[in-house]
Structure formats: structure tokens, C-alpha cells
Amino acid sequence: MSFNTFGHIFRVTTWGESHGPALGATVDGCPPGIALTEADLQHWLDRRRPGQNRYTTQRREADAVEILSGIYEGQTTGTPIQLMIRNTDQRSKDYSDIAAKFRPGHADYTYWKKYGLRDPRGGGRSSARETAARVAAGGVARAALEALLPGLALRGYMVAMGPHRIDRARFDADTIDSNPFWCPDPQAATEWAEALDALRKQGESVGAMIEVTAQGVPAGLGAPIYAKLDTELAAAMMSINAVKGVEIGAGMAAAELTGTENADEMRMGADGPEFTSNNAGGVLGGISSGQELVVRFAVKPTSSILTPRRTVTTEGVDTDIVTKGRHDPCVGIRAVPVGEAMMACVLLDALMMHRAQVGG
């Protein structure tokens, strides 16, 4: 399997499977002299860790990260940083009944067609478990960004679960970390809990919409054509397992606007031009404008559900399938820290490419 690496200067390679002995990431290109410890990375992994409440998979993983290389006396050395997270609560027997069946909506069939075989234990590389490695790598990127761009503030949260959306008039950033949905609308969080409880008891799942923002991004990051900042962000978010759509700023809604409505007008402020709106989501012509970056991505419902579904076997026989085991009724919940990690990696990579070309 190729293409397990993303990034240009700050490069991340993830490895490992859902039910293997371990998974992790190799981070190459991190600047030297960045203060970094395992505890710094563990903070972010704990936010993504499964089994923390009844709305996520009950697989019990500590997600304890180990730094195997690239650090000396608490600082990065500039050499590759090897990160490892051991799997400790695999239940491969949960998948024995479906080893020869393709789960509808999952990558079982396409992996089998491409490689001639597949790992049925949790989906192998196609499992959301792979994202733990991304969050660990994102922790490295966050540490570097804190040193290089100390004013940067990066934040993710859920804005929709199924048909239920937040009311932006009730947006309260202080509530994001105080509910299991990373929801900035406390009333919506209560309503979502009731809705997801009902779905969970039915053996069902539901999708979600995640928004990730970054304030304090300097103008000038990105490139005009083939390394547009919004292109890199979209590719990073789209690479997350279960993501089916990405938008920047106004996104798809921009198609409903007139040019007058969509244009982000400018006026001269005390520190330079200021924008009166942000439909562009902080990116103009592929280059950051200095405004807040706004990225949204849609996460599909978990494919592994208890509701019987029609499918076929590897031998081409029609059958039904019920996926037992421990699965997220809304995998979008744990996608919030993953989206944050991917944005951190992209921004650090863009900053390093910018400095390589124009200095500073």
C-alpha cells in the first residue's frame, strides 16, 4: 500500500492497523529546538481517545504515545520523530462472522478489489483507529506552531449532527469542552444527546458536520496554483476516514450568493486593510488573507451497525450482514480533534514552505 505520507516540508507518514500490535506516525521535517514531551502529545490524544462516554465506541484504549526518536533533552533535534501507540483492547473475534462478507458503506469491497485481500479486523487501515496517529503528529505540529506563531488559536467543534444544527446566535466557545459533542451551543448539545441515545439503542448511526477555525494566521501562506492553502486543507480533511465533503468559508452556500453578497469588502484600519465579512474563509487565490481560516467537513454515518443490511460474500453469494462489536454511533464526535490535528499539520507545512521561498 503506497501513499501513506502527506505534507511537503513537514511530512507525516502514518502506519499500523486497527487490530495490529501498534500504530503510529513518523514525522519528518520538524524544526529543531522545539520543546516537546510525550505529555504534550498525550493531551491531544486524550481528547480523541475512545470509550470516554456512551456516545463513542466502548473500545478501551489508553492511546498512550511513546516517542522513540527525534527528541533529546526535551527538544526536537530536527531528525525524524517516531511516534508509537500500542493497541491494547482488540477483539478480533468480533469480526470472525463477517470475514467473508463486505460491509455496505465500508472500504471492504474496494480494498479487496485493489489488493486481492483485506484485513477484516476492524477494517485495518480503513478504520477510524488510524486517526490516533494523525492526532499524535498534530501534537508535534501544534508545539512547533506555538513556538513559531505564538498568537495562533486553532479550534474545532461540531456544528451539526444528522439533521440537527447549532444556533449560531447561541455560540459559546466556553461550552465546547464541557459536553461530549464538542458543541458550542449548550441547548443543541442537550437535544443531540437525546437524539443520539435513541439511535444508539436502535443499533443505528448518524453523520455529523465539523468546523475547524484558526485565528492569528499571517497573510501570505499558500501558493497561487498547485499548493493553494485551501487545496491543502481540503485534501487533508478529505483524507480523514469517513469524510465525504469539505468546504472553505461560505463553501457550497457561495453558489447561492450574488457577487455583491459574496465579496468580502475592505476598509483601511489602524494596522492595514480590514475585511467586513469572511465568505472566503481566510483564503484568497490560494493564499491566506490574515482573516480567520474556516474549514468545514462532513462525516458520514458509521458503516458498522447492528441493523441488518443486504450484501454479498467474497464468493459472490447474496447474504445479509449485522456488524457486532464496539462502534461509534456518531464517529463525527471523535473527528473534532482529528480535524484540528490535520489543520495544524497543514499550517506548519505552509509556514515552512513560505519561509523557504521568501525568508523570514
ZABA-839103 format. One record per residue (C-alpha): x, y, z; residue number from 1; residue in one letter. Coordinates in nm, 2 decimals. Example, Ala and Ser with C-alpha at 12.3 -4.5 7.8 and 13.67 -1.06 7.14 Angstrom:
2
        x        y        z     i   aa
     1.23    -0.45     0.78     1    A
     1.37    -0.11     0.71     2    S
This chain:
360
        x        y        z     i   aa
     0.00     0.00     0.00     1    M
     0.15     0.33    -0.11     2    S
     0.06     0.70    -0.03     3    F
     0.07     0.69     0.35     4    N
     0.26     1.02     0.37     5    T
     0.13     1.38     0.34     6    F
     0.30     1.72     0.36     7    G
     0.59     1.88     0.17     8    H
     0.85     2.00     0.42     9    I
     0.67     1.90     0.74    10    F
     0.59     1.54     0.64    11    R
     0.38     1.28     0.82    12    V
     0.37     0.91     0.75    13    T
     0.12     0.70     0.94    14    T
     0.14     0.33     0.99    15    W
    -0.03     0.04     1.16    16    G
    -0.38    -0.12     1.16    17    E
    -0.68    -0.12     1.39    18    S
    -0.61    -0.46     1.54    19    H
    -0.23    -0.49     1.50    20    G
     0.01    -0.46     1.79    21    P
     0.05    -0.09     1.74    22    A
     0.01     0.21     1.51    23    L
     0.19     0.54     1.49    24    G
     0.35     0.81     1.28    25    A
     0.69     0.91     1.15    26    T
     0.72     1.29     1.15    27    V
     0.99     1.43     0.93    28    D
     1.09     1.79     0.88    29    G
     1.00     1.93     1.22    30    C
     1.23     2.23     1.31    31    P
     1.49     2.16     1.57    32    P
     1.48     2.32     1.91    33    G
     1.11     2.28     1.97    34    I
     1.02     2.19     2.33    35    A
     0.83     1.86     2.31    36    L
     0.75     1.58     2.56    37    T
     0.51     1.28     2.55    38    E
     0.28     1.46     2.79    39    A
     0.25     1.74     2.53    40    D
     0.12     1.49     2.27    41    L
    -0.09     1.29     2.52    42    Q
    -0.31     1.59     2.60    43    H
    -0.44     1.59     2.24    44    W
    -0.47     1.21     2.22    45    L
    -0.68     1.21     2.54    46    D
    -0.93     1.43     2.36    47    R
    -0.98     1.18     2.08    48    R
    -0.95     0.86     2.30    49    R
    -1.24     0.61     2.27    50    P
    -1.46     0.49     2.55    51    G
    -1.49     0.82     2.73    52    Q
    -1.87     0.83     2.72    53    N
    -2.17     0.63     2.59    54    R
    -2.17     0.82     2.26    55    Y
    -1.84     0.68     2.13    56    T
    -1.71     0.32     2.08    57    T
    -1.66     0.14     2.41    58    Q
    -1.32     0.00     2.29    59    R
    -1.09     0.08     2.59    60    R
    -0.76     0.22     2.47    61    E
    -0.52     0.43     2.67    62    A
    -0.38     0.57     2.35    63    D
    -0.05     0.62     2.54    64    A
     0.20     0.77     2.29    65    V
     0.57     0.68     2.30    66    E
     0.84     0.90     2.14    67    I
     1.11     0.67     2.00    68    L
     1.33     0.91     1.83    69    S
     1.39     1.28     1.73    70    G
     1.39     1.42     2.08    71    I
     1.69     1.50     2.31    72    Y
     1.67     1.66     2.65    73    E
     1.31     1.77     2.58    74    G
     1.37     1.93     2.25    75    Q
     1.33     1.83     1.88    76    T
     1.66     1.76     1.71    77    T
     1.55     1.81     1.35    78    G
     1.57     1.43     1.28    79    T
     1.27     1.21     1.22    80    P
     1.03     1.18     1.52    81    I
     0.89     0.83     1.56    82    Q
     0.57     0.80     1.75    83    L
     0.41     0.48     1.86    84    M
     0.07     0.40     2.02    85    I
     0.01     0.04     2.13    86    R
    -0.32    -0.13     2.07    87    N
    -0.43    -0.30     2.39    88    T
    -0.80    -0.38     2.36    89    D
    -0.85    -0.55     2.03    90    Q
    -1.14    -0.80     2.00    91    R
    -1.07    -0.95     1.66    92    S
    -1.32    -1.23     1.72    93    K
    -1.60    -0.97     1.68    94    D
    -1.52    -0.98     1.31    95    Y
    -1.50    -1.35     1.25    96    S
    -1.86    -1.38     1.13    97    D
    -1.81    -1.12     0.86    98    I
    -1.46    -1.20     0.74    99    A
    -1.60    -1.32     0.41   100    A
    -1.87    -1.05     0.38   101    K
    -1.85    -0.69     0.26   102    F
    -1.99    -0.43     0.49   103    R
    -2.20    -0.18     0.29   104    P
    -2.06     0.17     0.31   105    G
    -1.72     0.04     0.43   106    H
    -1.40     0.00     0.23   107    A
    -1.41    -0.38     0.25   108    D
    -1.50    -0.43    -0.12   109    Y
    -1.27    -0.17    -0.27   110    T
    -0.97    -0.29    -0.06   111    Y
    -1.04    -0.65    -0.17   112    W
    -1.06    -0.54    -0.54   113    K
    -0.75    -0.34    -0.53   114    K
    -0.52    -0.56    -0.32   115    Y
    -0.68    -0.90    -0.37   116    G
    -0.71    -0.94     0.01   117    L
    -0.81    -0.73     0.31   118    R
    -0.78    -0.72     0.69   119    D
    -1.14    -0.77     0.82   120    P
    -1.04    -0.70     1.18   121    R
    -1.19    -0.35     1.23   122    G
    -1.11    -0.26     0.87   123    G
    -0.73    -0.24     0.91   124    G
    -0.60     0.08     0.77   125    R
    -0.96     0.20     0.68   126    S
    -1.05     0.21     1.04   127    S
    -1.10     0.54     1.23   128    A
    -0.84     0.40     1.46   129    R
    -0.58     0.52     1.21   130    E
    -0.66     0.88     1.31   131    T
    -0.49     0.84     1.65   132    A
    -0.16     0.86     1.47   133    A
    -0.27     1.18     1.30   134    R
    -0.36     1.34     1.63   135    V
    -0.02     1.25     1.77   136    A
     0.16     1.40     1.47   137    A
    -0.07     1.71     1.50   138    G
     0.06     1.75     1.85   139    G
     0.41     1.79     1.72   140    V
     0.28     2.05     1.47   141    A
     0.10     2.24     1.74   142    R
     0.42     2.25     1.95   143    A
     0.61     2.39     1.66   144    A
     0.33     2.64     1.57   145    L
     0.32     2.76     1.93   146    E
     0.69     2.85     1.91   147    A
     0.68     3.00     1.56   148    L
     0.33     3.16     1.56   149    L
     0.26     3.22     1.93   150    P
    -0.06     3.42     1.85   151    G
    -0.23     3.13     1.66   152    L
    -0.55     2.99     1.81   153    A
    -0.69     2.67     1.65   154    L
    -1.02     2.53     1.75   155    R
    -1.27     2.26     1.62   156    G
    -1.63     2.18     1.71   157    Y
    -1.94     2.01     1.58   158    M
    -2.20     2.23     1.41   159    V
    -2.44     1.96     1.31   160    A
    -2.54     1.60     1.39   161    M
    -2.77     1.45     1.13   162    G
    -3.05     1.70     1.07   163    P
    -2.98     1.88     1.39   164    H
    -2.78     2.20     1.37   165    R
    -2.65     2.46     1.62   166    I
    -2.80     2.80     1.65   167    D
    -2.50     3.04     1.59   168    R
    -2.68     3.31     1.79   169    A
    -2.62     3.08     2.09   170    R
    -2.25     3.02     2.01   171    F
    -2.05     2.99     2.33   172    D
    -1.69     2.88     2.28   173    A
    -1.65     2.82     2.66   174    D
    -1.90     2.53     2.63   175    T
    -1.71     2.33     2.36   176    I
    -1.51     2.13     2.61   177    D
    -1.79     2.08     2.86   178    S
    -2.01     1.84     2.66   179    N
    -1.94     1.51     2.47   180    P
    -2.02     1.66     2.13   181    F
    -1.76     1.94     2.13   182    W
    -2.07     2.16     2.07   183    C
    -2.06     2.54     2.11   184    P
    -2.44     2.55     2.16   185    D
    -2.53     2.41     2.50   186    P
    -2.90     2.38     2.41   187    Q
    -2.82     2.19     2.09   188    A
    -2.59     1.96     2.29   189    A
    -2.87     1.86     2.52   190    T
    -3.10     1.79     2.22   191    E
    -2.83     1.59     2.04   192    W
    -2.78     1.37     2.34   193    A
    -3.15     1.27     2.34   194    E
    -3.14     1.21     1.96   195    A
    -2.82     1.00     1.97   196    L
    -2.94     0.80     2.27   197    D
    -3.25     0.69     2.06   198    A
    -3.03     0.60     1.76   199    L
    -2.78     0.41     1.97   200    R
    -3.05     0.20     2.13   201    K
    -3.17     0.11     1.78   202    Q
    -2.83     0.00     1.67   203    G
    -2.81     0.29     1.43   204    E
    -2.56     0.56     1.35   205    S
    -2.56     0.92     1.22   206    V
    -2.34     1.16     1.04   207    G
    -2.20     1.50     1.15   208    A
    -2.06     1.83     1.03   209    M
    -1.74     1.96     1.19   210    I
    -1.60     2.31     1.17   211    E
    -1.23     2.39     1.23   212    V
    -1.11     2.75     1.26   213    T
    -0.77     2.92     1.30   214    A
    -0.72     3.28     1.42   215    Q
    -0.38     3.46     1.40   216    G
    -0.28     3.30     1.07   217    V
    -0.05     3.55     0.89   218    P
    -0.13     3.67     0.54   219    A
     0.08     3.51     0.27   220    G
     0.07     3.13     0.34   221    L
     0.00     2.91     0.05   222    G
     0.07     2.94    -0.32   223    A
    -0.14     3.06    -0.62   224    P
    -0.18     2.74    -0.82   225    I
    -0.08     2.39    -0.72   226    Y
    -0.02     2.44    -0.35   227    A
    -0.31     2.66    -0.26   228    K
    -0.37     2.67     0.11   229    L
    -0.74     2.58     0.07   230    D
    -0.64     2.29    -0.16   231    T
    -0.40     2.16     0.10   232    E
    -0.66     2.20     0.38   233    L
    -0.93     2.03     0.17   234    A
    -0.71     1.74     0.08   235    A
    -0.61     1.70     0.45   236    A
    -0.96     1.69     0.57   237    M
    -1.09     1.47     0.29   238    M
    -0.82     1.22     0.37   239    S
    -0.97     1.15     0.71   240    I
    -1.16     0.82     0.71   241    N
    -1.54     0.87     0.67   242    A
    -1.52     1.23     0.55   243    V
    -1.73     1.28     0.24   244    K
    -1.73     1.66     0.18   245    G
    -1.52     1.97     0.26   246    V
    -1.59     2.34     0.23   247    E
    -1.40     2.66     0.29   248    I
    -1.57     2.97     0.43   249    G
    -1.92     3.01     0.28   250    A
    -1.84     2.69     0.08   251    G
    -2.14     2.54    -0.11   252    M
    -2.36     2.83     0.01   253    A
    -2.15     3.07    -0.21   254    A
    -2.32     2.92    -0.51   255    A
    -2.65     3.08    -0.39   256    E
    -2.50     3.43    -0.35   257    L
    -2.46     3.72    -0.59   258    T
    -2.12     3.88    -0.64   259    G
    -2.22     4.17    -0.43   260    T
    -2.32     3.94    -0.14   261    E
    -2.02     3.72    -0.17   262    N
    -1.74     3.98    -0.20   263    A
    -1.56     4.05     0.13   264    D
    -1.53     4.42     0.12   265    E
    -1.23     4.60     0.27   266    M
    -1.16     4.93     0.46   267    R
    -0.83     5.07     0.59   268    M
    -0.78     5.00     0.96   269    G
    -0.52     5.11     1.21   270    A
    -0.30     4.81     1.12   271    D
    -0.38     4.77     0.75   272    G
    -0.68     4.66     0.54   273    P
    -0.97     4.51     0.73   274    E
    -1.24     4.29     0.59   275    F
    -1.61     4.35     0.66   276    T
    -1.70     3.98     0.61   277    S
    -1.53     3.64     0.56   278    N
    -1.71     3.44     0.29   279    N
    -1.37     3.34     0.15   280    A
    -1.29     3.16     0.48   281    G
    -0.95     3.33     0.51   282    G
    -0.81     3.23     0.18   283    V
    -0.79     3.44    -0.14   284    L
    -0.63     3.30    -0.46   285    G
    -0.49     3.01    -0.26   286    G
    -0.31     3.24    -0.02   287    I
    -0.41     3.32     0.34   288    S
    -0.55     3.67     0.38   289    S
    -0.49     3.71     0.75   290    G
    -0.85     3.66     0.83   291    Q
    -0.98     3.36     1.04   292    E
    -0.94     3.03     0.85   293    L
    -1.28     2.85     0.84   294    V
    -1.30     2.49     0.72   295    V
    -1.60     2.25     0.74   296    R
    -1.62     1.88     0.67   297    F
    -1.90     1.63     0.66   298    A
    -1.85     1.29     0.83   299    V
    -2.08     1.00     0.71   300    K
    -2.26     0.77     0.95   301    P
    -2.06     0.48     1.09   302    T
    -2.09     0.19     0.84   303    S
    -2.07    -0.08     1.11   304    S
    -2.42    -0.10     1.26   305    I
    -2.65    -0.36     1.41   306    L
    -2.93    -0.30     1.16   307    T
    -2.93    -0.59     0.91   308    P
    -2.81    -0.49     0.56   309    R
    -2.80    -0.67     0.23   310    R
    -2.46    -0.75     0.09   311    T
    -2.26    -1.02    -0.09   312    V
    -1.97    -1.25     0.01   313    T
    -1.62    -1.28    -0.14   314    T
    -1.76    -1.58    -0.33   315    E
    -2.04    -1.37    -0.49   316    G
    -2.33    -1.50    -0.28   317    V
    -2.61    -1.27    -0.17   318    D
    -2.65    -1.25     0.20   319    T
    -2.73    -1.02     0.49   320    D
    -2.49    -0.87     0.74   321    I
    -2.50    -0.74     1.10   322    V
    -2.18    -0.59     1.23   323    T
    -2.14    -0.67     1.60   324    K
    -1.87    -0.53     1.82   325    G
    -1.80    -0.18     1.96   326    R
    -1.86     0.11     1.72   327    H
    -1.93     0.48     1.73   328    D
    -2.29     0.57     1.69   329    P
    -2.16     0.91     1.56   330    C
    -1.80     0.89     1.46   331    V
    -1.80     1.26     1.38   332    G
    -1.77     1.33     1.76   333    I
    -1.41     1.20     1.77   334    R
    -1.33     1.36     1.43   335    A
    -1.31     1.71     1.60   336    V
    -0.96     1.66     1.74   337    P
    -0.86     1.49     1.42   338    V
    -0.96     1.79     1.21   339    G
    -0.77     2.02     1.44   340    E
    -0.46     1.80     1.40   341    A
    -0.48     1.80     1.02   342    M
    -0.52     2.18     1.01   343    M
    -0.21     2.21     1.24   344    A
     0.00     1.99     1.02   345    C
    -0.11     2.19     0.70   346    V
    -0.05     2.53     0.86   347    L
     0.30     2.43     0.99   348    L
     0.39     2.29     0.64   349    D
     0.26     2.60     0.47   350    A
     0.46     2.83     0.71   351    L
     0.78     2.64     0.64   352    M
     0.73     2.65     0.27   353    M
     0.66     3.02     0.29   354    H
     0.98     3.08     0.48   355    R
     1.17     2.86     0.24   356    A
     1.06     3.08    -0.05   357    Q
     1.05     3.43     0.09   358    V
     1.25     3.41     0.41   359    G
     1.15     3.55     0.75   360    G
